[in-house]
Amino acid sequence: MIPSTGKIDRLLVELRPRLQCANFFISFPRKFVDIESTTIELATDRITIVMKGERERYEIRTGDYFQLHTQTLSSLVIKNRYICFRVNTNESVFGSERLSTGQEMPGSDQHEETFRLACNVQPDQRYRVLCSNCAGPLQQSADPAGDPDISFQRVLELPSEQLDTDDWFCHRHDHQPSEGAPEPCHGRQQGEPSSQLATKFEPQPGDLFYGTFYALLHRTVLHRVHVRNDRFVYCKRCLQYLGSTRKNRTSVKLWYENVRFQPSERSAIPLSLFRTDDALELFHHLVRKTVREFNFVTHLGLPPSIKLLFELRRPGMQGDVFYLLMQIMDCQLSVFRAKQKRTGSGSSESCSDDVDDCRAGGKEDVAENVAVERVDLKKTEHQDEANHDDDEGDDDDDDDDVFIDNSYRKHTITLERHRAMKLMYQYEKYDDQPLFVFWREDSNVVNLELSEPMFSAAIRYLDANSSYVPECYRVNLGFSMSYLDIQ
């Protein structure tokens, strides 16, 4: 028999306080068909998994966060390398457990300011706009010997693109202010149609507007660029894709990864648009901000009902379009993962933060965790039910061996609490499929365009988190289930 690595690959626990239960999803490096037998022991403050033949004992401690009802293990699934089950968290009668309001959870959003992006570009300071690939300037001075730097009088964050542009008061240029007077913010002039004002909403040569993944500049600011197909903007020096022009608009949309802003001091390091340049972090910010703005029912304690449609348009003649469909199932879910403390080369991937050799004090540890309920998972997943009944007596003898033999290698696993969104997602190259057409035409779906690095980072992240759950639970009608950390 191939020796076990002695590690749990992945561990995820969903805590449902309103249902008073916890769902456990545990994956191991080996399939259970290759393991002699596995026993689950329940105690009020821990779950112990004993793998006979592998001489491994995993102790998952839950007492710091919730207590277990040891007679209520249900929904047991043993599939390939996964063990999944549900345990009630109420110790006596249903309805006696105190519910948490979530305010004490780490990363709780107490202030709306946490959703504001921190921009590196400051108004009334001179910058040179550079290509992030070749560091070549994208603007030039009218005087060949002049300085190509530019100073932005206004640097403003854009509200959500789903809002009516008539509500973007502070960004408008509806009038000409008097000389020397600051431009006031005001709304629609009486008798002036909103459509006329909406067409005026464009950044001026001294403006820089930014969203969660792009910068919006006036077209006249950029000189050393090449525009293909009247839409796609490239650096004239290295031909890196920068962004796109907007139809019937005077502005250019530049993806934040493709441009840098160098302060007037030539020795200064060029700055990215945002203080964080991590595509995945910005994607988290975008999803959280969008859900907060549009999913009002969650503030009433109701389940979320928001759908997000992310769009990626690749430049070129083909014009390939990819879509990422996301439906938020739960935007305030308490999840627990294994807390990793050890970073040595032999344990960098281990979920265990404490490994003991249970030869000296093992019997006391086992006696302390005498389970009220123990579940024995036999070697093969395809074992005939009749054979299982015939061998029931032998199984009992095997269970007793757990308490007699104390030479198992013990792994003590502590949990770490996170807050996450549970969601269903699907991504694919656009085709004229009814599902894509339905989502695009649904007025309740929030449609957002992403850059390719951000789109790719989001896909990799969702795919990685999806593997916490076995396929029988995570796949439904072409959609996969995943988790998005929001703390």
ABEGO torsion letter per residue (X at the ends): XBBBAGBBABBBBBBBAAAGBBBBBBBBABBAAABABBBBBBBAABBBBBBBGAGBBBBBBAAAABBBBAAABBGBBBBEABBBBBBBABABBBGABBBBAGAABBGBBABAAAABBBBABBBGBBBBBBBAAAGBBABBBABAABBABBBBABBBBBBBAABBAAABAAABBABBBBBGBBBBBBBBBBGBBAAAAAAABBBBAABBBBBAABBBBBAAABABBBBBGGABBBBAAAGBBAEBBBBGBABBBBBAAABBBBBABAABBBBBABABABAAAAAAAAAAAAAAAABAAAAAGBBBABBBBBBBBBBEAAGBBBBBBBBBABABBBBBBBBBABABAAAAABABABBBBBAAAAAAAAAAABBABBBBBBABAABBAAAAAAAAAAAAAAAAAAAABAABBBBBBBBBBBBBBBBBBBBBBBBBBAAAAAAAABAABBBBBBBAAAAAAAAAAAAAAAAABBAAAABBGGBBBBBBBAX
